[in-house]
């Protein structure tokens, strides 16, 4: 994933999560939803948005990689 010049709002990320929730492992979706209740940096919001973006279209291998990155991101704030 390359860098994106667009800053994504919390609302953008919440909407993206809602869109992709049916495709995410339930526990990961639930933990991400809880994570979004915290005060997050713009960089974290952007990174999270791009991990969720087009998740439904990603291959199983790509999804597995994104799941690892999501899990690592969530663990940093736990």
mmJSON file of the N, C-alpha and C atoms, coordinates in Angstrom:
{"data_MODEL":{"atom_site":{
"group_PDB":["ATOM","ATOM","ATOM","ATOM","ATOM","ATOM","ATOM","ATOM","ATOM","ATOM","ATOM","ATOM","ATOM","ATOM","ATOM","ATOM","ATOM","ATOM","ATOM","ATOM","ATOM","ATOM","ATOM","ATOM","ATOM","ATOM","ATOM","ATOM","ATOM","ATOM","ATOM","ATOM","ATOM","ATOM","ATOM","ATOM","ATOM","ATOM","ATOM","ATOM","ATOM","ATOM","ATOM","ATOM","ATOM","ATOM","ATOM","ATOM","ATOM","ATOM","ATOM","ATOM","ATOM","ATOM","ATOM","ATOM","ATOM","ATOM","ATOM","ATOM","ATOM","ATOM","ATOM","ATOM","ATOM","ATOM","ATOM","ATOM","ATOM","ATOM","ATOM","ATOM","ATOM","ATOM","ATOM","ATOM","ATOM","ATOM","ATOM","ATOM","ATOM","ATOM","ATOM","ATOM","ATOM","ATOM","ATOM","ATOM","ATOM","ATOM","ATOM","ATOM","ATOM","ATOM","ATOM","ATOM","ATOM","ATOM","ATOM","ATOM","ATOM","ATOM","ATOM","ATOM","ATOM","ATOM","ATOM","ATOM","ATOM","ATOM","ATOM","ATOM","ATOM","ATOM","ATOM","ATOM","ATOM","ATOM","ATOM","ATOM","ATOM","ATOM","ATOM","ATOM","ATOM","ATOM","ATOM","ATOM","ATOM","ATOM","ATOM","ATOM","ATOM","ATOM","ATOM","ATOM","ATOM","ATOM","ATOM","ATOM","ATOM","ATOM","ATOM","ATOM","ATOM","ATOM","ATOM","ATOM","ATOM","ATOM","ATOM","ATOM","ATOM","ATOM","ATOM","ATOM","ATOM","ATOM","ATOM","ATOM","ATOM","ATOM","ATOM","ATOM","ATOM","ATOM","ATOM","ATOM","ATOM","ATOM","ATOM","ATOM","ATOM","ATOM","ATOM","ATOM","ATOM","ATOM","ATOM","ATOM","ATOM","ATOM","ATOM","ATOM","ATOM","ATOM","ATOM","ATOM","ATOM","ATOM","ATOM","ATOM","ATOM","ATOM","ATOM","ATOM","ATOM","ATOM","ATOM","ATOM","ATOM","ATOM","ATOM","ATOM","ATOM","ATOM","ATOM","ATOM","ATOM","ATOM","ATOM","ATOM","ATOM","ATOM","ATOM","ATOM","ATOM","ATOM","ATOM","ATOM","ATOM","ATOM","ATOM","ATOM","ATOM","ATOM","ATOM","ATOM","ATOM","ATOM","ATOM","ATOM","ATOM","ATOM"],
"id":[1,2,3,4,5,6,7,8,9,10,11,12,13,14,15,16,17,18,19,20,21,22,23,24,25,26,27,28,29,30,31,32,33,34,35,36,37,38,39,40,41,42,43,44,45,46,47,48,49,50,51,52,53,54,55,56,57,58,59,60,61,62,63,64,65,66,67,68,69,70,71,72,73,74,75,76,77,78,79,80,81,82,83,84,85,86,87,88,89,90,91,92,93,94,95,96,97,98,99,100,101,102,103,104,105,106,107,108,109,110,111,112,113,114,115,116,117,118,119,120,121,122,123,124,125,126,127,128,129,130,131,132,133,134,135,136,137,138,139,140,141,142,143,144,145,146,147,148,149,150,151,152,153,154,155,156,157,158,159,160,161,162,163,164,165,166,167,168,169,170,171,172,173,174,175,176,177,178,179,180,181,182,183,184,185,186,187,188,189,190,191,192,193,194,195,196,197,198,199,200,201,202,203,204,205,206,207,208,209,210,211,212,213,214,215,216,217,218,219,220,221,222,223,224,225,226,227,228,229,230,231,232,233,234],
"type_symbol":["N","C","C","N","C","C","N","C","C","N","C","C","N","C","C","N","C","C","N","C","C","N","C","C","N","C","C","N","C","C","N","C","C","N","C","C","N","C","C","N","C","C","N","C","C","N","C","C","N","C","C","N","C","C","N","C","C","N","C","C","N","C","C","N","C","C","N","C","C","N","C","C","N","C","C","N","C","C","N","C","C","N","C","C","N","C","C","N","C","C","N","C","C","N","C","C","N","C","C","N","C","C","N","C","C","N","C","C","N","C","C","N","C","C","N","C","C","N","C","C","N","C","C","N","C","C","N","C","C","N","C","C","N","C","C","N","C","C","N","C","C","N","C","C","N","C","C","N","C","C","N","C","C","N","C","C","N","C","C","N","C","C","N","C","C","N","C","C","N","C","C","N","C","C","N","C","C","N","C","C","N","C","C","N","C","C","N","C","C","N","C","C","N","C","C","N","C","C","N","C","C","N","C","C","N","C","C","N","C","C","N","C","C","N","C","C","N","C","C","N","C","C","N","C","C","N","C","C","N","C","C","N","C","C"],
"label_atom_id":["N","CA","C","N","CA","C","N","CA","C","N","CA","C","N","CA","C","N","CA","C","N","CA","C","N","CA","C","N","CA","C","N","CA","C","N","CA","C","N","CA","C","N","CA","C","N","CA","C","N","CA","C","N","CA","C","N","CA","C","N","CA","C","N","CA","C","N","CA","C","N","CA","C","N","CA","C","N","CA","C","N","CA","C","N","CA","C","N","CA","C","N","CA","C","N","CA","C","N","CA","C","N","CA","C","N","CA","C","N","CA","C","N","CA","C","N","CA","C","N","CA","C","N","CA","C","N","CA","C","N","CA","C","N","CA","C","N","CA","C","N","CA","C","N","CA","C","N","CA","C","N","CA","C","N","CA","C","N","CA","C","N","CA","C","N","CA","C","N","CA","C","N","CA","C","N","CA","C","N","CA","C","N","CA","C","N","CA","C","N","CA","C","N","CA","C","N","CA","C","N","CA","C","N","CA","C","N","CA","C","N","CA","C","N","CA","C","N","CA","C","N","CA","C","N","CA","C","N","CA","C","N","CA","C","N","CA","C","N","CA","C","N","CA","C","N","CA","C","N","CA","C","N","CA","C","N","CA","C","N","CA","C","N","CA","C","N","CA","C","N","CA","C"],
"label_alt_id":[null,null,null,null,null,null,null,null,null,null,null,null,null,null,null,null,null,null,null,null,null,null,null,null,null,null,null,null,null,null,null,null,null,null,null,null,null,null,null,null,null,null,null,null,null,null,null,null,null,null,null,null,null,null,null,null,null,null,null,null,null,null,null,null,null,null,null,null,null,null,null,null,null,null,null,null,null,null,null,null,null,null,null,null,null,null,null,null,null,null,null,null,null,null,null,null,null,null,null,null,null,null,null,null,null,null,null,null,null,null,null,null,null,null,null,null,null,null,null,null,null,null,null,null,null,null,null,null,null,null,null,null,null,null,null,null,null,null,null,null,null,null,null,null,null,null,null,null,null,null,null,null,null,null,null,null,null,null,null,null,null,null,null,null,null,null,null,null,null,null,null,null,null,null,null,null,null,null,null,null,null,null,null,null,null,null,null,null,null,null,null,null,null,null,null,null,null,null,null,null,null,null,null,null,null,null,null,null,null,null,null,null,null,null,null,null,null,null,null,null,null,null,null,null,null,null,null,null,null,null,null,null,null,null],
"label_comp_id":["UNK","UNK","UNK","UNK","UNK","UNK","UNK","UNK","UNK","UNK","UNK","UNK","UNK","UNK","UNK","UNK","UNK","UNK","UNK","UNK","UNK","UNK","UNK","UNK","UNK","UNK","UNK","UNK","UNK","UNK","UNK","UNK","UNK","UNK","UNK","UNK","UNK","UNK","UNK","UNK","UNK","UNK","UNK","UNK","UNK","UNK","UNK","UNK","UNK","UNK","UNK","UNK","UNK","UNK","UNK","UNK","UNK","UNK","UNK","UNK","UNK","UNK","UNK","UNK","UNK","UNK","UNK","UNK","UNK","UNK","UNK","UNK","UNK","UNK","UNK","UNK","UNK","UNK","UNK","UNK","UNK","UNK","UNK","UNK","UNK","UNK","UNK","UNK","UNK","UNK","UNK","UNK","UNK","UNK","UNK","UNK","UNK","UNK","UNK","UNK","UNK","UNK","UNK","UNK","UNK","UNK","UNK","UNK","UNK","UNK","UNK","UNK","UNK","UNK","UNK","UNK","UNK","UNK","UNK","UNK","UNK","UNK","UNK","UNK","UNK","UNK","UNK","UNK","UNK","UNK","UNK","UNK","UNK","UNK","UNK","UNK","UNK","UNK","UNK","UNK","UNK","UNK","UNK","UNK","UNK","UNK","UNK","UNK","UNK","UNK","UNK","UNK","UNK","UNK","UNK","UNK","UNK","UNK","UNK","UNK","UNK","UNK","UNK","UNK","UNK","UNK","UNK","UNK","UNK","UNK","UNK","UNK","UNK","UNK","UNK","UNK","UNK","UNK","UNK","UNK","UNK","UNK","UNK","UNK","UNK","UNK","UNK","UNK","UNK","UNK","UNK","UNK","UNK","UNK","UNK","UNK","UNK","UNK","UNK","UNK","UNK","UNK","UNK","UNK","UNK","UNK","UNK","UNK","UNK","UNK","UNK","UNK","UNK","UNK","UNK","UNK","UNK","UNK","UNK","UNK","UNK","UNK","UNK","UNK","UNK","UNK","UNK","UNK","UNK","UNK","UNK","UNK","UNK","UNK"],
"label_asym_id":["A","A","A","A","A","A","A","A","A","A","A","A","A","A","A","A","A","A","A","A","A","A","A","A","A","A","A","A","A","A","A","A","A","A","A","A","A","A","A","A","A","A","A","A","A","A","A","A","A","A","A","A","A","A","A","A","A","A","A","A","A","A","A","A","A","A","A","A","A","A","A","A","A","A","A","A","A","A","A","A","A","A","A","A","A","A","A","A","A","A","A","A","A","A","A","A","A","A","A","A","A","A","A","A","A","A","A","A","A","A","A","A","A","A","A","A","A","A","A","A","A","A","A","A","A","A","A","A","A","A","A","A","A","A","A","A","A","A","A","A","A","A","A","A","A","A","A","A","A","A","A","A","A","A","A","A","A","A","A","A","A","A","A","A","A","A","A","A","A","A","A","A","A","A","A","A","A","A","A","A","A","A","A","A","A","A","A","A","A","A","A","A","A","A","A","A","A","A","A","A","A","A","A","A","A","A","A","A","A","A","A","A","A","A","A","A","A","A","A","A","A","A","A","A","A","A","A","A","A","A","A","A","A","A"],
"label_entity_id":["1","1","1","1","1","1","1","1","1","1","1","1","1","1","1","1","1","1","1","1","1","1","1","1","1","1","1","1","1","1","1","1","1","1","1","1","1","1","1","1","1","1","1","1","1","1","1","1","1","1","1","1","1","1","1","1","1","1","1","1","1","1","1","1","1","1","1","1","1","1","1","1","1","1","1","1","1","1","1","1","1","1","1","1","1","1","1","1","1","1","1","1","1","1","1","1","1","1","1","1","1","1","1","1","1","1","1","1","1","1","1","1","1","1","1","1","1","1","1","1","1","1","1","1","1","1","1","1","1","1","1","1","1","1","1","1","1","1","1","1","1","1","1","1","1","1","1","1","1","1","1","1","1","1","1","1","1","1","1","1","1","1","1","1","1","1","1","1","1","1","1","1","1","1","1","1","1","1","1","1","1","1","1","1","1","1","1","1","1","1","1","1","1","1","1","1","1","1","1","1","1","1","1","1","1","1","1","1","1","1","1","1","1","1","1","1","1","1","1","1","1","1","1","1","1","1","1","1","1","1","1","1","1","1"],
"label_seq_id":[1,1,1,2,2,2,3,3,3,4,4,4,5,5,5,6,6,6,7,7,7,8,8,8,9,9,9,10,10,10,11,11,11,12,12,12,13,13,13,14,14,14,15,15,15,16,16,16,17,17,17,18,18,18,19,19,19,20,20,20,21,21,21,22,22,22,23,23,23,24,24,24,25,25,25,26,26,26,27,27,27,28,28,28,29,29,29,30,30,30,31,31,31,32,32,32,33,33,33,34,34,34,35,35,35,36,36,36,37,37,37,38,38,38,39,39,39,40,40,40,41,41,41,42,42,42,43,43,43,44,44,44,45,45,45,46,46,46,47,47,47,48,48,48,49,49,49,50,50,50,51,51,51,52,52,52,53,53,53,54,54,54,55,55,55,56,56,56,57,57,57,58,58,58,59,59,59,60,60,60,61,61,61,62,62,62,63,63,63,64,64,64,65,65,65,66,66,66,67,67,67,68,68,68,69,69,69,70,70,70,71,71,71,72,72,72,73,73,73,74,74,74,75,75,75,76,76,76,77,77,77,78,78,78],
"pdbx_PDB_ins_code":[null,null,null,null,null,null,null,null,null,null,null,null,null,null,null,null,null,null,null,null,null,null,null,null,null,null,null,null,null,null,null,null,null,null,null,null,null,null,null,null,null,null,null,null,null,null,null,null,null,null,null,null,null,null,null,null,null,null,null,null,null,null,null,null,null,null,null,null,null,null,null,null,null,null,null,null,null,null,null,null,null,null,null,null,null,null,null,null,null,null,null,null,null,null,null,null,null,null,null,null,null,null,null,null,null,null,null,null,null,null,null,null,null,null,null,null,null,null,null,null,null,null,null,null,null,null,null,null,null,null,null,null,null,null,null,null,null,null,null,null,null,null,null,null,null,null,null,null,null,null,null,null,null,null,null,null,null,null,null,null,null,null,null,null,null,null,null,null,null,null,null,null,null,null,null,null,null,null,null,null,null,null,null,null,null,null,null,null,null,null,null,null,null,null,null,null,null,null,null,null,null,null,null,null,null,null,null,null,null,null,null,null,null,null,null,null,null,null,null,null,null,null,null,null,null,null,null,null,null,null,null,null,null,null],
"Cartn_x":[0.832,0.0,0.88,0.703,1.47,0.882,1.59,1.07,-0.039,-0.997,-2.159,-2.153,-2.337,-2.311,-3.6,-4.607,-5.89,-5.924,-6.335,-6.552,-7.984,-8.15,-9.47,-9.981,-11.217,-11.818,-12.225,-12.499,-13.006,-14.285,-15.137,-16.389,-16.128,-15.112,-14.735,-14.331,-13.548,-13.042,-14.182,-15.07,-16.216,-17.095,-17.337,-18.16,-17.474,-16.184,-15.435,-15.494,-15.357,-15.458,-16.847,-17.879,-19.247,-19.431,-18.862,-18.965,-18.259,-17.12,-16.277,-16.516,-17.286,-17.518,-17.964,-18.865,-19.274,-18.131,-17.044,-15.934,-14.778,-14.781,-13.722,-14.042,-13.013,-13.286,-14.01,-15.051,-15.903,-15.116,-14.212,-13.442,-12.624,-12.024,-11.219,-12.096,-13.264,-14.194,-14.634,-14.956,-15.391,-14.278,-13.074,-11.934,-11.624,-11.753,-11.514,-12.565,-13.79,-14.867,-14.569,-14.106,-13.733,-12.547,-11.583,-10.381,-10.755,-11.787,-12.213,-12.872,-13.119,-13.664,-12.567,-11.317,-10.182,-9.836,-9.066,-8.566,-7.368,-7.484,-6.451,-5.8,-4.539,-3.827,-4.332,-4.09,-4.488,-3.785,-2.522,-1.764,-2.402,-2.842,-3.492,-4.812,-5.591,-6.861,-6.62,-5.619,-5.31,-4.88,-4.013,-3.519,-4.662,-5.515,-6.654,-7.61,-7.875,-8.754,-8.227,-6.932,-6.359,-6.262,-6.169,-6.218,-7.627,-8.635,-10.017,-10.482,-9.883,-10.309,-10.201,-11.31,-11.386,-10.973,-11.144,-10.84,-11.632,-12.884,-13.756,-13.25,-12.468,-11.953,-10.561,-9.956,-8.595,-8.579,-7.453,-7.274,-7.165,-7.3,-7.168,-5.79,-4.771,-3.409,-3.295,-3.861,-3.842,-4.63,-5.777,-6.585,-5.812,-5.123,-4.34,-3.278,-2.614,-1.608,-2.223,-3.371,-4.056,-4.52,-4.983,-5.423,-4.266,-3.084,-1.902,-1.616,-1.646,-1.368,-2.423,-3.683,-4.751,-4.538,-4.237,-4.013,-2.855,-1.772,-0.62,-0.999,-1.783,-2.19,-3.051,-3.972,-4.864,-4.09,-3.055,-2.274,-1.452,-1.024,-0.217,-0.995,-2.288,-3.116,-3.751,-3.646,-4.339,-3.766],
"Cartn_y":[-1.171,0.0,1.238,2.075,3.293,4.355,5.46,6.538,7.258,7.741,8.411,9.847,10.814,12.209,12.657,11.808,12.172,11.788,12.727,12.424,11.94,10.785,10.186,10.499,10.947,11.285,10.019,10.181,9.074,8.531,9.418,9.001,8.152,8.531,7.746,6.329,6.237,4.937,4.081,4.701,3.97,3.437,4.269,3.833,2.691,2.807,1.747,0.448,0.541,-0.646,-1.261,-0.442,-0.954,-1.665,-1.085,-1.685,-3.038,-3.147,-4.342,-5.375,-5.0,-5.879,-7.289,-7.456,-8.818,-9.699,-9.084,-9.83,-10.056,-9.312,-9.432,-10.549,-11.166,-12.088,-11.316,-11.917,-11.202,-10.576,-11.333,-10.802,-9.58,-9.632,-8.523,-7.293,-7.506,-6.405,-5.77,-6.602,-6.102,-5.319,-5.849,-5.166,-3.848,-3.827,-2.599,-1.555,-1.983,-1.072,-0.45,-1.256,-0.747,0.212,-0.141,0.667,2.07,2.16,3.447,4.35,3.827,4.641,5.487,5.123,5.846,7.06,7.954,9.103,8.615,8.687,8.15,9.258,9.068,10.039,9.966,11.029,11.054,9.949,9.717,8.665,7.296,7.045,5.77,5.637,6.703,6.666,6.354,7.006,6.777,5.337,4.829,3.457,2.453,2.682,1.803,1.824,3.006,3.13,2.282,2.369,1.649,0.141,-0.282,-1.722,-2.262,-1.434,-1.858,-1.691,-0.733,-0.413,-1.634,-1.934,-3.052,-4.39,-4.52,-5.79,-6.919,-6.626,-7.646,-8.159,-7.352,-7.743,-8.367,-8.343,-8.857,-10.387,-10.928,-12.382,-12.861,-14.159,-14.718,-14.396,-14.46,-14.162,-12.693,-11.794,-10.364,-10.092,-10.742,-10.567,-11.015,-12.142,-12.65,-11.629,-11.034,-10.006,-8.786,-8.38,-7.225,-7.545,-8.779,-9.178,-9.084,-9.489,-9.401,-7.938,-7.078,-5.654,-5.023,-5.385,-4.875,-5.324,-6.593,-7.138,-6.426,-6.188,-5.479,-4.054,-3.383,-2.01,-1.972,-2.903,-2.94,-3.261,-4.096,-4.504,-3.34,-2.421,-1.272,-0.393,-0.294,0.593,-0.119,-1.446,-2.227,-1.964],
"Cartn_z":[0.0,0.0,0.0,-0.974,-1.041,-0.13,-0.03,0.802,0.057,0.82,0.26,0.763,-0.107,0.32,1.031,1.067,1.659,3.129,3.97,5.382,5.536,6.127,6.3,7.706,7.782,9.068,9.817,11.096,11.896,11.258,10.793,10.157,8.91,8.116,6.93,7.334,8.395,8.835,9.399,10.17,10.73,9.605,8.599,7.462,6.706,6.502,5.804,6.604,7.918,8.759,8.625,8.675,8.53,7.191,6.129,4.793,4.721,5.407,5.283,6.391,7.398,8.553,8.164,7.164,6.804,6.282,5.861,5.264,6.237,7.349,8.354,9.342,9.925,11.028,12.133,12.724,13.676,14.824,15.427,16.553,16.147,14.967,14.493,14.216,13.644,13.391,14.707,15.696,16.999,17.693,17.65,18.281,17.579,16.262,15.509,15.868,16.019,16.411,17.784,18.719,20.043,19.945,19.115,18.897,18.421,17.602,17.054,18.103,19.288,20.372,21.03,20.778,21.362,20.518,21.112,20.352,19.54,18.236,17.35,16.542,16.219,15.391,13.953,13.213,11.809,11.043,11.363,10.693,10.925,12.148,12.48,11.732,11.679,10.942,9.468,8.888,7.469,7.225,8.097,7.947,8.083,9.058,9.291,8.103,7.565,6.403,5.245,5.007,3.86,4.088,5.332,5.613,5.346,5.589,5.386,3.937,3.23,1.867,0.951,0.286,-0.677,-0.059,1.248,1.925,1.287,0.945,0.35,-0.991,-1.686,-3.003,-2.942,-1.764,-1.608,-1.635,-2.092,-2.073,-0.63,-0.426,0.927,1.513,0.685,1.134,1.557,0.762,1.08,2.359,2.501,3.72,4.949,4.839,5.971,6.388,5.417,5.708,6.365,5.867,6.467,7.879,8.1,9.434,10.434,10.004,10.865,11.195,10.19,10.413,11.313,11.101,11.966,13.411,13.578,14.919,15.608,14.868,15.432,15.823,14.983,15.257,16.528,16.647,17.801,19.082,18.977,20.142,20.693,19.83,20.271,21.235,21.03,21.852,23.032,23.058,24.109,25.485],
"occupancy":[1.0,1.0,1.0,1.0,1.0,1.0,1.0,1.0,1.0,1.0,1.0,1.0,1.0,1.0,1.0,1.0,1.0,1.0,1.0,1.0,1.0,1.0,1.0,1.0,1.0,1.0,1.0,1.0,1.0,1.0,1.0,1.0,1.0,1.0,1.0,1.0,1.0,1.0,1.0,1.0,1.0,1.0,1.0,1.0,1.0,1.0,1.0,1.0,1.0,1.0,1.0,1.0,1.0,1.0,1.0,1.0,1.0,1.0,1.0,1.0,1.0,1.0,1.0,1.0,1.0,1.0,1.0,1.0,1.0,1.0,1.0,1.0,1.0,1.0,1.0,1.0,1.0,1.0,1.0,1.0,1.0,1.0,1.0,1.0,1.0,1.0,1.0,1.0,1.0,1.0,1.0,1.0,1.0,1.0,1.0,1.0,1.0,1.0,1.0,1.0,1.0,1.0,1.0,1.0,1.0,1.0,1.0,1.0,1.0,1.0,1.0,1.0,1.0,1.0,1.0,1.0,1.0,1.0,1.0,1.0,1.0,1.0,1.0,1.0,1.0,1.0,1.0,1.0,1.0,1.0,1.0,1.0,1.0,1.0,1.0,1.0,1.0,1.0,1.0,1.0,1.0,1.0,1.0,1.0,1.0,1.0,1.0,1.0,1.0,1.0,1.0,1.0,1.0,1.0,1.0,1.0,1.0,1.0,1.0,1.0,1.0,1.0,1.0,1.0,1.0,1.0,1.0,1.0,1.0,1.0,1.0,1.0,1.0,1.0,1.0,1.0,1.0,1.0,1.0,1.0,1.0,1.0,1.0,1.0,1.0,1.0,1.0,1.0,1.0,1.0,1.0,1.0,1.0,1.0,1.0,1.0,1.0,1.0,1.0,1.0,1.0,1.0,1.0,1.0,1.0,1.0,1.0,1.0,1.0,1.0,1.0,1.0,1.0,1.0,1.0,1.0,1.0,1.0,1.0,1.0,1.0,1.0,1.0,1.0,1.0,1.0,1.0,1.0,1.0,1.0,1.0,1.0,1.0,1.0],
"B_iso_or_equiv":[0.0,0.0,0.0,0.0,0.0,0.0,0.0,0.0,0.0,0.0,0.0,0.0,0.0,0.0,0.0,0.0,0.0,0.0,0.0,0.0,0.0,0.0,0.0,0.0,0.0,0.0,0.0,0.0,0.0,0.0,0.0,0.0,0.0,0.0,0.0,0.0,0.0,0.0,0.0,0.0,0.0,0.0,0.0,0.0,0.0,0.0,0.0,0.0,0.0,0.0,0.0,0.0,0.0,0.0,0.0,0.0,0.0,0.0,0.0,0.0,0.0,0.0,0.0,0.0,0.0,0.0,0.0,0.0,0.0,0.0,0.0,0.0,0.0,0.0,0.0,0.0,0.0,0.0,0.0,0.0,0.0,0.0,0.0,0.0,0.0,0.0,0.0,0.0,0.0,0.0,0.0,0.0,0.0,0.0,0.0,0.0,0.0,0.0,0.0,0.0,0.0,0.0,0.0,0.0,0.0,0.0,0.0,0.0,0.0,0.0,0.0,0.0,0.0,0.0,0.0,0.0,0.0,0.0,0.0,0.0,0.0,0.0,0.0,0.0,0.0,0.0,0.0,0.0,0.0,0.0,0.0,0.0,0.0,0.0,0.0,0.0,0.0,0.0,0.0,0.0,0.0,0.0,0.0,0.0,0.0,0.0,0.0,0.0,0.0,0.0,0.0,0.0,0.0,0.0,0.0,0.0,0.0,0.0,0.0,0.0,0.0,0.0,0.0,0.0,0.0,0.0,0.0,0.0,0.0,0.0,0.0,0.0,0.0,0.0,0.0,0.0,0.0,0.0,0.0,0.0,0.0,0.0,0.0,0.0,0.0,0.0,0.0,0.0,0.0,0.0,0.0,0.0,0.0,0.0,0.0,0.0,0.0,0.0,0.0,0.0,0.0,0.0,0.0,0.0,0.0,0.0,0.0,0.0,0.0,0.0,0.0,0.0,0.0,0.0,0.0,0.0,0.0,0.0,0.0,0.0,0.0,0.0,0.0,0.0,0.0,0.0,0.0,0.0,0.0,0.0,0.0,0.0,0.0,0.0],
"pdbx_formal_charge":[null,null,null,null,null,null,null,null,null,null,null,null,null,null,null,null,null,null,null,null,null,null,null,null,null,null,null,null,null,null,null,null,null,null,null,null,null,null,null,null,null,null,null,null,null,null,null,null,null,null,null,null,null,null,null,null,null,null,null,null,null,null,null,null,null,null,null,null,null,null,null,null,null,null,null,null,null,null,null,null,null,null,null,null,null,null,null,null,null,null,null,null,null,null,null,null,null,null,null,null,null,null,null,null,null,null,null,null,null,null,null,null,null,null,null,null,null,null,null,null,null,null,null,null,null,null,null,null,null,null,null,null,null,null,null,null,null,null,null,null,null,null,null,null,null,null,null,null,null,null,null,null,null,null,null,null,null,null,null,null,null,null,null,null,null,null,null,null,null,null,null,null,null,null,null,null,null,null,null,null,null,null,null,null,null,null,null,null,null,null,null,null,null,null,null,null,null,null,null,null,null,null,null,null,null,null,null,null,null,null,null,null,null,null,null,null,null,null,null,null,null,null,null,null,null,null,null,null,null,null,null,null,null,null],
"auth_seq_id":[1,1,1,2,2,2,3,3,3,4,4,4,5,5,5,6,6,6,7,7,7,8,8,8,9,9,9,10,10,10,11,11,11,12,12,12,13,13,13,14,14,14,15,15,15,16,16,16,17,17,17,18,18,18,19,19,19,20,20,20,21,21,21,22,22,22,23,23,23,24,24,24,25,25,25,26,26,26,27,27,27,28,28,28,29,29,29,30,30,30,31,31,31,32,32,32,33,33,33,34,34,34,35,35,35,36,36,36,37,37,37,38,38,38,39,39,39,40,40,40,41,41,41,42,42,42,43,43,43,44,44,44,45,45,45,46,46,46,47,47,47,48,48,48,49,49,49,50,50,50,51,51,51,52,52,52,53,53,53,54,54,54,55,55,55,56,56,56,57,57,57,58,58,58,59,59,59,60,60,60,61,61,61,62,62,62,63,63,63,64,64,64,65,65,65,66,66,66,67,67,67,68,68,68,69,69,69,70,70,70,71,71,71,72,72,72,73,73,73,74,74,74,75,75,75,76,76,76,77,77,77,78,78,78],
"auth_comp_id":["UNK","UNK","UNK","UNK","UNK","UNK","UNK","UNK","UNK","UNK","UNK","UNK","UNK","UNK","UNK","UNK","UNK","UNK","UNK","UNK","UNK","UNK","UNK","UNK","UNK","UNK","UNK","UNK","UNK","UNK","UNK","UNK","UNK","UNK","UNK","UNK","UNK","UNK","UNK","UNK","UNK","UNK","UNK","UNK","UNK","UNK","UNK","UNK","UNK","UNK","UNK","UNK","UNK","UNK","UNK","UNK","UNK","UNK","UNK","UNK","UNK","UNK","UNK","UNK","UNK","UNK","UNK","UNK","UNK","UNK","UNK","UNK","UNK","UNK","UNK","UNK","UNK","UNK","UNK","UNK","UNK","UNK","UNK","UNK","UNK","UNK","UNK","UNK","UNK","UNK","UNK","UNK","UNK","UNK","UNK","UNK","UNK","UNK","UNK","UNK","UNK","UNK","UNK","UNK","UNK","UNK","UNK","UNK","UNK","UNK","UNK","UNK","UNK","UNK","UNK","UNK","UNK","UNK","UNK","UNK","UNK","UNK","UNK","UNK","UNK","UNK","UNK","UNK","UNK","UNK","UNK","UNK","UNK","UNK","UNK","UNK","UNK","UNK","UNK","UNK","UNK","UNK","UNK","UNK","UNK","UNK","UNK","UNK","UNK","UNK","UNK","UNK","UNK","UNK","UNK","UNK","UNK","UNK","UNK","UNK","UNK","UNK","UNK","UNK","UNK","UNK","UNK","UNK","UNK","UNK","UNK","UNK","UNK","UNK","UNK","UNK","UNK","UNK","UNK","UNK","UNK","UNK","UNK","UNK","UNK","UNK","UNK","UNK","UNK","UNK","UNK","UNK","UNK","UNK","UNK","UNK","UNK","UNK","UNK","UNK","UNK","UNK","UNK","UNK","UNK","UNK","UNK","UNK","UNK","UNK","UNK","UNK","UNK","UNK","UNK","UNK","UNK","UNK","UNK","UNK","UNK","UNK","UNK","UNK","UNK","UNK","UNK","UNK","UNK","UNK","UNK","UNK","UNK","UNK"],
"auth_asym_id":["A","A","A","A","A","A","A","A","A","A","A","A","A","A","A","A","A","A","A","A","A","A","A","A","A","A","A","A","A","A","A","A","A","A","A","A","A","A","A","A","A","A","A","A","A","A","A","A","A","A","A","A","A","A","A","A","A","A","A","A","A","A","A","A","A","A","A","A","A","A","A","A","A","A","A","A","A","A","A","A","A","A","A","A","A","A","A","A","A","A","A","A","A","A","A","A","A","A","A","A","A","A","A","A","A","A","A","A","A","A","A","A","A","A","A","A","A","A","A","A","A","A","A","A","A","A","A","A","A","A","A","A","A","A","A","A","A","A","A","A","A","A","A","A","A","A","A","A","A","A","A","A","A","A","A","A","A","A","A","A","A","A","A","A","A","A","A","A","A","A","A","A","A","A","A","A","A","A","A","A","A","A","A","A","A","A","A","A","A","A","A","A","A","A","A","A","A","A","A","A","A","A","A","A","A","A","A","A","A","A","A","A","A","A","A","A","A","A","A","A","A","A","A","A","A","A","A","A","A","A","A","A","A","A"],
"auth_atom_id":["N","CA","C","N","CA","C","N","CA","C","N","CA","C","N","CA","C","N","CA","C","N","CA","C","N","CA","C","N","CA","C","N","CA","C","N","CA","C","N","CA","C","N","CA","C","N","CA","C","N","CA","C","N","CA","C","N","CA","C","N","CA","C","N","CA","C","N","CA","C","N","CA","C","N","CA","C","N","CA","C","N","CA","C","N","CA","C","N","CA","C","N","CA","C","N","CA","C","N","CA","C","N","CA","C","N","CA","C","N","CA","C","N","CA","C","N","CA","C","N","CA","C","N","CA","C","N","CA","C","N","CA","C","N","CA","C","N","CA","C","N","CA","C","N","CA","C","N","CA","C","N","CA","C","N","CA","C","N","CA","C","N","CA","C","N","CA","C","N","CA","C","N","CA","C","N","CA","C","N","CA","C","N","CA","C","N","CA","C","N","CA","C","N","CA","C","N","CA","C","N","CA","C","N","CA","C","N","CA","C","N","CA","C","N","CA","C","N","CA","C","N","CA","C","N","CA","C","N","CA","C","N","CA","C","N","CA","C","N","CA","C","N","CA","C","N","CA","C","N","CA","C","N","CA","C","N","CA","C","N","CA","C","N","CA","C","N","CA","C","N","CA","C"],
"pdbx_PDB_model_num":[1,1,1,1,1,1,1,1,1,1,1,1,1,1,1,1,1,1,1,1,1,1,1,1,1,1,1,1,1,1,1,1,1,1,1,1,1,1,1,1,1,1,1,1,1,1,1,1,1,1,1,1,1,1,1,1,1,1,1,1,1,1,1,1,1,1,1,1,1,1,1,1,1,1,1,1,1,1,1,1,1,1,1,1,1,1,1,1,1,1,1,1,1,1,1,1,1,1,1,1,1,1,1,1,1,1,1,1,1,1,1,1,1,1,1,1,1,1,1,1,1,1,1,1,1,1,1,1,1,1,1,1,1,1,1,1,1,1,1,1,1,1,1,1,1,1,1,1,1,1,1,1,1,1,1,1,1,1,1,1,1,1,1,1,1,1,1,1,1,1,1,1,1,1,1,1,1,1,1,1,1,1,1,1,1,1,1,1,1,1,1,1,1,1,1,1,1,1,1,1,1,1,1,1,1,1,1,1,1,1,1,1,1,1,1,1,1,1,1,1,1,1,1,1,1,1,1,1,1,1,1,1,1,1]
}}}
